[in-house]
Amino acid sequence: MRNTDVITIDDFDELYTTFGPMVLRRCRYLLRDEEAALDAMQDVFVRVIERHGKLKGVCASLFYTVATSVCLNKIRSDKVRRGPRIDHILHEIADNKTARHEEQTDTSLFLDLLFDGAQEDTKYMATLHYVDGFTLEETAREVGMSVSGVRKRLSTLRKKALKCAGE
């Protein structure tokens, strides 16, 4: 008998012999787990048998479609049931917090070293220009200095930063 032939629902042994291997292959392919595939294959046959009153006959495409549906539903429900792995997430958060804390500490130490001995308004100029994105002209206007004065202070600061970073 070919898989395209229609078989009556009353002969379970014939259904299982004819369509079982195809259903199992489909379940194995989708679930990638032998035990889960065997369970899903049984579910496929149970669903078809439960609906035997509505079916006049069955064919390969019916079993293929039901097998796909059963497996995809199982995959979805397993994901929902499992949820995110909380231990992995907590570990990742802890690693990121540690890394961010170390980075913030390093940055803070670098800035303390960089601005050590600098005039008070130099820090303000650097923030306006490098952080807030002000132009040299806008920075000069804000701090009440000439553009060349701001340029000279920021240039000195850049040289110091390169020296500190190189050490």
C-alpha positions as CSV (number, residue, x, y, z in Angstrom):
1,M,0.0,0.0,0.0
2,R,1.3,3.5,-0.9
3,N,1.3,6.4,1.6
4,T,-1.0,8.3,-0.7
5,D,-3.7,5.6,-0.5
6,V,-6.6,6.3,1.8
7,I,-7.0,3.8,4.7
8,T,-10.0,3.5,6.9
9,I,-9.6,4.6,10.5
10,D,-10.9,1.3,11.9
11,D,-7.8,-0.7,11.2
12,F,-5.3,0.7,13.8
13,D,-2.6,-1.9,13.1
14,E,-2.5,-1.0,9.5
15,L,-2.4,2.7,10.3
16,Y,0.4,2.2,12.7
17,T,2.4,0.0,10.3
18,T,1.9,2.2,7.4
19,F,2.3,5.7,8.9
20,G,4.3,5.0,12.1
21,P,7.8,5.2,10.6
22,M,7.0,8.4,8.7
23,V,5.5,10.0,11.9
24,L,8.4,9.0,14.0
25,R,10.9,10.4,11.5
26,R,9.1,13.7,11.5
27,C,8.9,13.8,15.3
28,R,12.6,13.0,15.6
29,Y,13.5,15.7,13.1
30,L,11.5,18.4,14.9
31,L,12.2,17.4,18.5
32,R,15.8,16.1,18.2
33,D,15.1,13.9,21.2
34,E,14.3,10.2,20.9
35,E,12.1,9.9,24.0
36,A,10.2,13.0,23.2
37,A,9.7,11.9,19.6
38,L,8.3,8.5,20.7
39,D,5.8,10.4,23.0
40,A,4.8,12.7,20.3
41,M,4.3,9.9,17.8
42,Q,1.8,8.3,20.3
43,D,0.1,11.6,20.7
44,V,-0.3,11.9,16.9
45,F,-2.0,8.5,16.7
46,V,-4.2,9.3,19.7
47,R,-5.4,12.5,18.1
48,V,-6.2,10.8,14.8
49,I,-8.1,8.0,16.6
50,E,-10.0,10.5,18.8
51,R,-11.3,12.2,15.7
52,H,-12.2,9.0,13.8
53,G,-15.9,9.9,13.8
54,K,-15.1,13.0,11.7
55,L,-12.7,11.2,9.3
56,K,-13.8,8.9,6.5
57,G,-10.2,7.9,5.7
58,V,-6.7,8.9,6.4
59,C,-3.6,9.5,4.3
60,A,0.0,10.4,4.7
61,S,-0.5,14.2,4.6
62,L,-2.9,14.0,7.5
63,F,-0.4,12.2,9.7
64,Y,2.4,14.5,8.6
65,T,0.4,17.6,9.4
66,V,-0.7,16.3,12.8
67,A,2.8,15.2,13.7
68,T,4.1,18.7,12.8
69,S,1.4,20.3,14.9
70,V,2.0,18.1,17.9
71,C,5.7,18.6,17.8
72,L,5.6,22.4,17.4
73,N,3.0,22.6,20.3
74,K,5.4,20.5,22.4
75,I,8.3,22.8,21.6
76,R,6.3,25.9,22.5
77,S,4.9,24.5,25.7
78,D,8.4,23.3,26.8
79,K,9.8,26.8,26.3
80,V,7.0,28.4,28.3
81,R,7.3,25.8,31.1
82,R,11.1,26.1,31.2
83,G,11.2,29.9,30.9
84,P,14.5,31.7,31.0
85,R,17.2,30.0,32.9
86,I,17.3,32.2,36.0
87,D,20.6,30.9,37.3
88,H,22.3,31.8,34.0
89,I,20.7,35.3,34.0
90,L,21.7,36.0,37.5
91,H,25.3,35.0,36.8
92,E,25.3,37.2,33.7
93,I,24.0,40.2,35.7
94,A,26.6,39.6,38.4
95,D,29.4,39.5,35.8
96,N,28.1,42.7,34.1
97,K,27.8,44.5,37.4
98,T,31.3,43.5,38.4
99,A,32.6,44.6,35.0
100,R,30.7,47.9,35.1
101,H,31.9,48.6,38.6
102,E,35.5,47.9,37.6
103,E,35.1,50.1,34.5
104,Q,33.6,52.9,36.6
105,T,36.4,52.6,39.1
106,D,39.0,52.7,36.4
107,T,37.4,55.7,34.7
108,S,37.0,57.5,38.0
109,L,40.7,57.0,38.9
110,F,41.7,58.1,35.4
111,L,39.7,61.3,35.6
112,D,41.0,62.1,39.1
113,L,44.6,61.7,37.7
114,L,43.7,63.7,34.6
115,F,42.2,66.6,36.4
116,D,44.7,66.7,39.3
117,G,46.2,70.1,39.3
118,A,44.0,71.4,36.5
119,Q,42.1,74.7,36.9
120,E,38.5,74.2,38.1
121,D,36.8,75.5,34.9
122,T,38.9,73.1,32.7
123,K,36.7,70.2,33.9
124,Y,33.6,72.2,33.0
125,M,35.1,73.0,29.5
126,A,36.0,69.4,28.9
127,T,32.4,68.3,29.8
128,L,30.8,70.9,27.6
129,H,33.0,70.1,24.6
130,Y,33.6,66.3,24.8
131,V,30.4,65.2,26.6
132,D,27.8,67.7,25.7
133,G,29.1,68.2,22.1
134,F,29.5,72.0,22.3
135,T,31.7,73.5,19.6
136,L,34.9,75.4,20.7
137,E,33.0,78.7,20.0
138,E,30.0,77.6,22.1
139,T,32.3,76.4,24.9
140,A,34.3,79.6,24.9
141,R,31.1,81.7,25.0
142,E,29.7,79.6,27.9
143,V,32.9,79.9,30.1
144,G,33.6,83.5,29.1
145,M,37.0,82.8,27.4
146,S,38.4,83.2,24.0
147,V,38.3,80.3,21.6
148,S,42.1,80.1,21.5
149,G,42.2,79.9,25.4
150,V,39.7,77.1,25.4
151,R,41.6,75.3,22.6
152,K,44.8,75.6,24.5
153,R,43.3,74.2,27.8
154,L,41.7,71.3,26.0
155,S,44.9,70.6,24.0
156,T,46.9,70.5,27.3
157,L,44.3,68.2,28.8
158,R,44.4,65.9,25.7
159,K,48.2,65.6,26.0
160,K,47.9,64.8,29.7
161,A,45.3,62.2,28.9
162,L,47.5,60.5,26.3
163,K,50.4,60.5,28.8
164,C,48.2,59.0,31.6
165,A,46.8,56.4,29.2
166,G,50.3,55.5,28.0
167,E,51.6,54.8,31.5
